[in-house]
C-alpha cells in the first residue's frame, strides 16, 4: 500500500495540471493531506462511494498519462544515472565512462 501511495503522489505531482479541479481536490485531500474517504465525502456533501469512484478513475487516468508520457519513468531513470555518476566520480572512473552517462542523461530529455 505504501508503494502505491508513493507512486500516486509522484504521478499526481507530474500530471496534476491535466486534472479537473474536482479530481485535484479529491486526490490532494486523499493522498497528500491523508483524509479518509468519509472525511472527503462529508466535506463535499456527497457519498463515500462517489469519492471512491472518482479517486479510482483519477488513479487510472494518471496511470494512462504515465503510459503515454513516461514522465515518472524518465525521472526515475535520471535519478539512477545520477547516482551512478556520483559513485563513478567517487571511484575516480575514467572520463569516457562519465561521458557515456551524461549522454544517456541527454537522451532522456
C-alpha positions in Angstrom: 0.0 0.0 0.0 2.8 2.4 0.8 4.4 1.8 -2.6 1.1 2.6 -4.3 0.7 5.8 -2.3 4.2 6.9 -3.1 3.6 6.1 -6.8 0.3 8.1 -6.8 2.0 11.0 -5.1 4.7 11.1 -7.9 2.1 10.7 -10.7 0.0 13.4 -9.1 3.0 15.7 -8.9 3.8 15.2 -12.6 0.3 15.2 -14.0 -1.9 17.3 -11.7 -2.1 20.1 -14.2 -4.0 17.8 -16.5 -6.7 17.0 -14.0 -10.0 18.8 -13.3 -10.5 20.9 -10.2 -12.6 18.2 -8.6 -10.0 15.5 -9.4 -7.3 17.7 -7.9 -9.2 18.3 -4.7 -10.0 14.7 -4.1 -6.5 13.4 -4.9 -4.8 16.2 -2.9 -7.1 15.5 0.1 -6.8 11.7 -0.1 -3.1 11.3 -1.0 -1.4 14.5 0.3 -3.5 15.5 3.2 -4.4 11.9 4.3 -8.1 12.5 4.5 -10.3 9.4 4.6 -13.0 8.8 2.0 -15.6 9.5 4.7 -14.0 12.9 5.6 -13.9 13.9 1.9 -17.5 12.9 1.3 -18.6 14.8 4.4 -16.7 17.9 3.3 -18.3 17.9 -0.2 -21.7 16.6 0.9 -21.6 13.5 -1.4 -21.5 9.8 -0.9 -18.3 7.9 0.1 -18.8 5.8 -3.0 -18.8 8.8 -5.2 -15.5 9.9 -3.8 -14.1 6.4 -4.1 -15.2 6.1 -7.7 -13.7 9.5 -8.6 -10.4 8.7 -6.9 -10.2 5.3 -8.7 -11.0 6.8 -12.1 -8.4 9.5 -11.5 -5.7 6.9 -10.4 -6.4 5.1 -13.7 -6.2 8.3 -15.6 -2.8 9.2 -14.0 -1.5 5.7 -15.0 -2.8 6.3 -18.5 -0.9 9.6 -18.7 2.2 7.9 -17.4 1.9 5.1 -20.0 1.8 7.7 -22.8 4.1 10.4 -21.5 6.6 8.5 -19.3 7.5 11.4 -17.1 7.9 9.4 -13.9 9.8 6.7 -15.7 12.2 9.1 -17.2 12.6 10.9 -13.8 13.5 7.5 -12.1 16.0 6.7 -14.9 17.6 10.1 -14.5 17.9 9.6 -10.7 19.6 6.2 -11.2 22.0 7.6 -13.8 22.9 10.5 -11.5 23.5 8.1 -8.6 25.7 6.0 -10.9 27.6 9.2 -11.9 28.2 10.1 -8.2 29.6 6.7 -7.4 31.8 6.7 -10.6 33.2 10.1 -9.6 34.0 8.9 -6.1 35.7 5.8 -7.6 37.6 8.0 -10.0 36.2 6.3 -13.1 37.5 7.2 -16.5 36.2 10.4 -18.1 35.0 8.3 -21.0 32.6 6.3 -18.8 31.3 9.5 -17.3 30.7 11.0 -20.7 28.6 7.9 -21.6 26.4 8.5 -18.5 26.0 12.2 -19.5 25.0 11.1 -23.0 22.4 8.7 -21.5 21.0 11.6 -19.5 20.7 13.8 -22.5 18.8 11.1 -24.4 16.2 11.1 -21.6 15.3 14.8 -22.2 
